[in-house]
Amino acid sequence: MPDRHRVASVSDVPPGEGIELAAGGRMIALFNVEGEFHALDGVCPHSGGPLGQGALSGCIVTCPWHGWQFDVTTGVHQLNAGLSHPKFPVTVEGDDVFVELPEQ
C-alpha cells in the first residue's frame, strides 16, 4: 500500500517551475507543468544530481549537474527511451499537494 505525503502548497510551485523536497525518507522533484503537478525521484540516476533544481522547459527537466533530460510527465529519458526514472502519483486537494510513495 503506498504512503501518501503532503509535500507542498499549490502556491509553492508556480507553473513552469520545480522544487526539491524530502518525503518518506527520499528526495522528490515536484514540477508544475501548466497547472498539472508531476513528481519524480529527486536523484538523477547518472551521478546523483538534484533533479528538483533542474531547469524545466515545457515538460522536460534538465539535471543541473550533467544535462540529463527527463519528461516529468512520464519519467522517460530524452535520449534513451529504454531508461525511465521513477515517477510518483500526485493529487491536489484544495491548496495541498500530495505524493504517493511506495512503502520502503
GROMACS elastic network, one bead per residue, 0.5 to 0.9 nm:
[ bonds ]
;  ai    aj funct       b0    kb
    1   102     6  0.70690   500
    1   103     6  0.67293   500
    2   100     6  0.57949   500
    2   101     6  0.53713   500
    2   103     6  0.55878   500
    3    24     6  0.77680   500
    3    99     6  0.81870   500
    3   100     6  0.54531   500
    3   101     6  0.51931   500
    3   102     6  0.61381   500
    3   103     6  0.61279   500
    4    24     6  0.87460   500
    4    98     6  0.64394   500
    4    99     6  0.56898   500
    4   101     6  0.63618   500
    4   102     6  0.88496   500
    5    23     6  0.66448   500
    5    24     6  0.73374   500
    5    97     6  0.83881   500
    5    98     6  0.52811   500
    5    99     6  0.53257   500
    5   100     6  0.63305   500
    5   101     6  0.76864   500
    6     9     6  0.84110   500
    6    23     6  0.82788   500
    6    96     6  0.66660   500
    6    97     6  0.57500   500
    6    99     6  0.65280   500
    6   100     6  0.89980   500
    7    21     6  0.73821   500
    7    22     6  0.78571   500
    7    23     6  0.68287   500
    7    30     6  0.87124   500
    7    96     6  0.77552   500
    7    97     6  0.58702   500
    7    98     6  0.56550   500
    7    99     6  0.67274   500
    8    11     6  0.81376   500
    8    12     6  0.62430   500
    8    13     6  0.79630   500
    8    21     6  0.86820   500
    8    30     6  0.88522   500
    8    95     6  0.83937   500
    8    96     6  0.61524   500
    8    97     6  0.51951   500
    8    98     6  0.72961   500
    9    12     6  0.52582   500
    9    13     6  0.75487   500
    9    92     6  0.88639   500
    9    94     6  0.88403   500
    9    95     6  0.52717   500
    9    97     6  0.56529   500
    9    98     6  0.89935   500
   10    13     6  0.60288   500
   10    14     6  0.75012   500
   10    32     6  0.88127   500
   10    35     6  0.88824   500
   10    37     6  0.88013   500
   10    92     6  0.78314   500
   10    94     6  0.82735   500
   10    95     6  0.51468   500
   10    96     6  0.61484   500
   10    97     6  0.62483   500
   11    14     6  0.61104   500
   11    95     6  0.74665   500
   12    19     6  0.82500   500
   13    16     6  0.82295   500
   13    17     6  0.60436   500
   13    18     6  0.60855   500
   13    19     6  0.67464   500
   13    30     6  0.78669   500
   13    31     6  0.69331   500
   13    32     6  0.61593   500
   13    37     6  0.87756   500
   14    17     6  0.57200   500
   14    18     6  0.78589   500
   14    31     6  0.86034   500
   14    32     6  0.63772   500
   14    33     6  0.87801   500
   14    34     6  0.88137   500
   14    35     6  0.79564   500
   15    18     6  0.83765   500
   15    31     6  0.79907   500
   15    33     6  0.56304   500
   15    34     6  0.52430   500
   15    35     6  0.56907   500
   15    36     6  0.81378   500
   15    37     6  0.88967   500
   16    31     6  0.74457   500
   16    32     6  0.56986   500
   16    33     6  0.54736   500
   16    34     6  0.65763   500
   16    35     6  0.84647   500
   16    55     6  0.89960   500
   16    56     6  0.62579   500
   16    57     6  0.70716   500
   16    58     6  0.68346   500
   16    59     6  0.82861   500
   17    30     6  0.85741   500
   17    31     6  0.58738   500
   17    32     6  0.57835   500
   17    33     6  0.75185   500
   17    55     6  0.75782   500
   17    56     6  0.60431   500
   17    57     6  0.86332   500
   18    29     6  0.67407   500
   18    30     6  0.53770   500
   18    32     6  0.63001   500
   18    33     6  0.88789   500
   18    51     6  0.86815   500
   18    52     6  0.56249   500
   18    53     6  0.69248   500
   18    54     6  0.75669   500
   18    55     6  0.78472   500
   18    56     6  0.69930   500
   18    61     6  0.86986   500
   19    28     6  0.82604   500
   19    29     6  0.57994   500
   19    30     6  0.53967   500
   19    31     6  0.65922   500
   19    51     6  0.85265   500
   19    53     6  0.62154   500
   19    54     6  0.85997   500
   20    27     6  0.69425   500
   20    28     6  0.58487   500
   20    30     6  0.64804   500
   20    42     6  0.67299   500
   20    50     6  0.73846   500
   20    51     6  0.73929   500
   20    53     6  0.62486   500
   21    26     6  0.84364   500
   21    27     6  0.57551   500
   21    28     6  0.53023   500
   21    29     6  0.65331   500
   21    30     6  0.76493   500
   21    42     6  0.79441   500
   21    52     6  0.77188   500
   22    25     6  0.65987   500
   22    26     6  0.55856   500
   22    28     6  0.58056   500
   22    29     6  0.87332   500
   22    42     6  0.87117   500
   23    26     6  0.55907   500
   23    27     6  0.64977   500
   23    28     6  0.67890   500
   23    99     6  0.84315   500
   23   101     6  0.83779   500
   24    27     6  0.83641   500
   24   101     6  0.71854   500
   24   102     6  0.89436   500
   24   103     6  0.84896   500
   24   104     6  0.83486   500
   25   104     6  0.86933   500
   26    41     6  0.77891   500
   26    42     6  0.78099   500
   26    43     6  0.88707   500
   27    40     6  0.89395   500
   27    41     6  0.63453   500
   27    43     6  0.66454   500
   27    50     6  0.85117   500
   27    52     6  0.87151   500
   28    39     6  0.66038   500
   28    40     6  0.59900   500
   28    43     6  0.76435   500
   28    51     6  0.83484   500
   28    52     6  0.70949   500
   29    38     6  0.82446   500
   29    39     6  0.55398   500
   29    40     6  0.52242   500
   29    41     6  0.60239   500
   29    43     6  0.80747   500
   29    50     6  0.79676   500
   29    51     6  0.59719   500
   29    53     6  0.79211   500
   30    37     6  0.69456   500
   30    38     6  0.57814   500
   30    40     6  0.66583   500
   30    41     6  0.88276   500
   30    42     6  0.81456   500
   30    52     6  0.64631   500
   30    72     6  0.88320   500
   30    99     6  0.89899   500
   31    36     6  0.80908   500
   31    37     6  0.55469   500
   31    38     6  0.51991   500
   31    39     6  0.62838   500
   31    40     6  0.84414   500
   31    52     6  0.76864   500
   31    56     6  0.80244   500
   31    59     6  0.86194   500
   31    61     6  0.88567   500
   31    72     6  0.73332   500
   32    35     6  0.56427   500
   32    36     6  0.54508   500
   32    38     6  0.65074   500
   32    59     6  0.87253   500
   33    36     6  0.51421   500
   33    37     6  0.62640   500
   33    38     6  0.75741   500
   33    56     6  0.86355   500
   33    58     6  0.66599   500
   33    59     6  0.61336   500
   33    72     6  0.85719   500
   33    73     6  0.85451   500
   34    37     6  0.83576   500
   34    58     6  0.82649   500
   34    59     6  0.89994   500
   37    73     6  0.86779   500
   37    90     6  0.64792   500
   37    91     6  0.77903   500
   37    92     6  0.80856   500
   37    97     6  0.81407   500
   38    72     6  0.62284   500
   38    73     6  0.61204   500
   38    74     6  0.88361   500
   38    87     6  0.77618   500
   38    88     6  0.74575   500
   38    89     6  0.73425   500
   38    90     6  0.61448   500
   38    99     6  0.88541   500
   39    42     6  0.82720   500
   39    72     6  0.70921   500
   39    73     6  0.81861   500
   39    75     6  0.89322   500
   39    86     6  0.86771   500
   39    87     6  0.57744   500
   39    88     6  0.53547   500
   39    89     6  0.69489   500
   39    90     6  0.66294   500
   39    99     6  0.72226   500
   40    43     6  0.85035   500
   40    51     6  0.82178   500
   40    52     6  0.85104   500
   40    72     6  0.67637   500
   40    73     6  0.87950   500
   40    74     6  0.89518   500
   40    75     6  0.68250   500
   40    85     6  0.70359   500
   40    86     6  0.57244   500
   40    88     6  0.59620   500
   41    44     6  0.76697   500
   41    51     6  0.79747   500
   41    52     6  0.88812   500
   41    85     6  0.70388   500
   41    86     6  0.55249   500
   41    87     6  0.63484   500
   41    88     6  0.76493   500
   42    48     6  0.86753   500
   42    49     6  0.81188   500
   42    50     6  0.58923   500
   42    51     6  0.51518   500
   42    52     6  0.58552   500
   42    53     6  0.89086   500
   43    46     6  0.86681   500
   43    47     6  0.82918   500
   43    48     6  0.50484   500
   43    49     6  0.56416   500
   43    50     6  0.53618   500
   43    51     6  0.59519   500
   43    52     6  0.82763   500
   44    47     6  0.63389   500
   44    50     6  0.63212   500
   44    51     6  0.58867   500
   44    63     6  0.69412   500
   44    65     6  0.89978   500
   44    68     6  0.78793   500
   44    85     6  0.80946   500
   45    48     6  0.57901   500
   45    49     6  0.77502   500
   45    85     6  0.76282   500
   46    49     6  0.74351   500
   46    66     6  0.80709   500
   46    68     6  0.75330   500
   47    65     6  0.79884   500
   47    66     6  0.80826   500
   48    51     6  0.86535   500
   48    65     6  0.85717   500
   49    52     6  0.89872   500
   49    53     6  0.86808   500
   49    54     6  0.88838   500
   49    63     6  0.63934   500
   49    64     6  0.68898   500
   49    65     6  0.55877   500
   49    66     6  0.78423   500
   50    53     6  0.55675   500
   50    54     6  0.69453   500
   50    63     6  0.66847   500
   50    64     6  0.70738   500
   50    65     6  0.76950   500
   51    54     6  0.50887   500
   51    55     6  0.85012   500
   51    61     6  0.72445   500
   51    62     6  0.72212   500
   51    63     6  0.51270   500
   51    64     6  0.71370   500
   51    65     6  0.88636   500
   52    55     6  0.83539   500
   52    61     6  0.84021   500
   52    63     6  0.81354   500
   53    62     6  0.88508   500
   53    63     6  0.74138   500
   53    64     6  0.67238   500
   54    61     6  0.58972   500
   54    62     6  0.51685   500
   54    65     6  0.84423   500
   54    67     6  0.87274   500
   55    60     6  0.81706   500
   55    61     6  0.55477   500
   55    62     6  0.54260   500
   55    63     6  0.72363   500
   55    64     6  0.72196   500
   56    59     6  0.65901   500
   56    60     6  0.55995   500
   56    62     6  0.66077   500
   56    72     6  0.88897   500
   57    60     6  0.52525   500
   57    61     6  0.63927   500
   57    62     6  0.82137   500
   58    61     6  0.82116   500
   58    71     6  0.89582   500
   59    70     6  0.82669   500
   59    71     6  0.55584   500
   59    72     6  0.56260   500
   59    73     6  0.65740   500
   60    69     6  0.63809   500
   60    70     6  0.55322   500
   60    72     6  0.60123   500
   60    73     6  0.84180   500
   60    78     6  0.82985   500
   61    67     6  0.89744   500
   61    68     6  0.82286   500
   61    69     6  0.55075   500
   61    70     6  0.54882   500
   61    71     6  0.64873   500
   61    72     6  0.66052   500
   62    65     6  0.86881   500
   62    66     6  0.83425   500
   62    67     6  0.53027   500
   62    68     6  0.56220   500
   62    70     6  0.67688   500
   63    66     6  0.61525   500
   63    68     6  0.52742   500
   63    69     6  0.62930   500
   63    70     6  0.83587   500
   64    67     6  0.59527   500
   64    68     6  0.81760   500
   65    68     6  0.81599   500
   68    77     6  0.75594   500
   68    78     6  0.79356   500
   68    79     6  0.85788   500
   69    76     6  0.85282   500
   69    77     6  0.58262   500
   69    78     6  0.55694   500
   69    79     6  0.78184   500
   70    73     6  0.87148   500
   70    74     6  0.80933   500
   70    75     6  0.57495   500
   70    76     6  0.54647   500
   70    78     6  0.56003   500
   70    79     6  0.88254   500
   70    84     6  0.81870   500
   70    85     6  0.76523   500
   71    74     6  0.56151   500
   71    75     6  0.52441   500
   71    76     6  0.54764   500
   71    77     6  0.65612   500
   71    78     6  0.69254   500
   72    75     6  0.52323   500
   72    76     6  0.76745   500
   72    87     6  0.77962   500
   73    76     6  0.82989   500
   73    87     6  0.80411   500
   74    77     6  0.89182   500
   74    84     6  0.78352   500
   74    85     6  0.82447   500
   74    86     6  0.87668   500
   74    87     6  0.69223   500
   75    83     6  0.84579   500
   75    84     6  0.52505   500
   75    86     6  0.61991   500
   75    87     6  0.57309   500
   76    79     6  0.88624   500
   76    80     6  0.78062   500
   76    81     6  0.59365   500
   76    82     6  0.76172   500
   76    83     6  0.60859   500
   76    85     6  0.61679   500
   76    86     6  0.88986   500
   77    80     6  0.54797   500
   77    81     6  0.57282   500
   77    82     6  0.76464   500
   77    83     6  0.55502   500
   77    84     6  0.58573   500
   77    85     6  0.72389   500
   78    81     6  0.64974   500
   78    83     6  0.86685   500
   79    82     6  0.89471   500
   79    83     6  0.86383   500
   80    83     6  0.55968   500
   80    84     6  0.84764   500
   81    84     6  0.70680   500
   84    87     6  0.85994   500
   88    99     6  0.64884   500
   88   100     6  0.60004   500
   88   101     6  0.62806   500
   88   102     6  0.84687   500
   89    98     6  0.83299   500
   89    99     6  0.57998   500
   89   100     6  0.54266   500
   89   101     6  0.77417   500
   90    97     6  0.70235   500
   90    98     6  0.55908   500
   90   100     6  0.64998   500
   91    96     6  0.83721   500
   91    97     6  0.59703   500
   91    98     6  0.52339   500
   91    99     6  0.65862   500
   91   100     6  0.83620   500
   92    95     6  0.69380   500
   92    96     6  0.56650   500
   92    98     6  0.61946   500
   92    99     6  0.89648   500
   93    96     6  0.52535   500
   93    97     6  0.65893   500
   93    98     6  0.79330   500
   94    97     6  0.82456   500
  101   104     6  0.85633   500
